[in-house]
Amino acid sequence: MEKIIEHVFKYINHFHLLTYIGNLIRIPSYLDNEMQKCDYLLNEMKNIGLETLEVIIGPSIHRRNILGYIRGAEHINSNVIVCAAHIDTHWPQKSQEEIAHSGRVIDGKILGVGAGDSMTPLAAFLSAFDAIKKSGICLKKSACFLATVDELGSKKGAKILEEYGFKADMCLIGEQTDMNIGIVHSGKVEVEVQIEGNAPSLLQGHAERVGLKVGNAVTAMVKVINNLENMVKEEPYFHKKHPLLPGEGAAFYIGPIIGGNTGYGNPNRGPGIGTETQGLAVPSPTWCKLRVGARYWPGQSAQEFVDLVNKWSKKAISDFHGITVTVNCYLDHGNTPLETNPNAQIVSILRSAIKQVTNRDPELIGSVYSTEGPFFQRLGAEVAWCAPGIMRVGSPNEHVTIEELETYCKIYISAIIRACGVTNN
């Protein structure tokens, strides 16, 4: 088997591999705006001779998963292994203005948005499937290259595949593990805390001094935030340990906050003089919204988090006059924790593939992030993940090295062939 795999390595086109990663970085594909990169990947899959399929998730017909198949000689309509990576990326951070979508190569590093995330496995999978096709070997069983949308959001791309009954024996996901094998990760849940206040007068300072009760929504939200910090300290939900996950969980995080009133109390108006855009600190804010989330550990649930935030938020505003608080869960949607048996076949295959290419024994690790794995696991697939680097995404020098890119292309080739087998034809 290893000789056959080494033979396929010779068909890796290194110029094409670097072109793929450069193009994928240069084509923006922010969450909800993946259309151009969907078109690009569909075209390249066709160019290398894959059988393709598009799965539209809507509402636009352009927002879709792209699938490319190498059909095996046996079990033609079943996928033994699915190689999955997401198309969507984060927006460039302020510290990334110089690299953004440059795709430049400097000192052996390819720089740009997504290089430290999913653009690298997308390029490596594309080159791996290309090399297998060009080598002339015939896989016994089928392999699928899956490029999904909305992974950074609620994972609508994976969710629709689950709804349609997409089947595979194994799923290899391109997510960062620093040359190790991911088999455990957290779930993801987010809620919006909304406060409705009461302003009996536009002038809060005067109103309070003449005995009127002012329900300032922003002031109330400050109390809520402080109480949520106490929640994290006191509730056992946030102090669970797992042998493969760092620290304690669930891991709580606070997102954006916005609050205000109408007219010049609208927080979207800029402060200062302006006939149309002048914004002021009055009138008293009558509404305030805060997004918070948690990465929760195996054995925990999203609903537990929602219930805790609801309890501690209401406790925080119990002494406020004319204030109401509601908690709305807008992100859960099957983003559950994942655990894979260390003895699963996909883990064994990845161990052998990494050992063959790097001559090192990988570790089994856990990650406090989510993948699309739970959607495939619920359909019966074994799931594991590996890709270059870790914690580079969104950094000022987000990158992948050329050596890492080439190494992972080989690892993916080895894993695909080991999973599918080869005929003598």
VENLINQUI-V132934 format. One record per helix or strand of 3 or more residues. SS is the DSSP state (A for helix, B for strand). FROM is the first residue (numbers start at 1). TO is the last residue. If there is no record, write none. Layout:
BEGIN
SS_FROM_TO / SS_FROM_TO
END
This chain:
BEGIN
A_2_9 / A_14_26 / A_35_47 / B_51_56 / B_64_70 / B_79_86 / A_94_96 / B_109_111 / A_118_135 / B_142_148 / A_156_164 / B_168_173 / B_181_185 / B_187_196 / A_204_209 / A_217_234 / A_236_238 / B_240_242 / B_245_249 / B_251_260 / A_263_265 / B_287_296 / A_302_316 / B_324_331 / A_345_358 / B_364_367 / A_373_377 / B_382_385 / B_399_401 / A_402_420
END
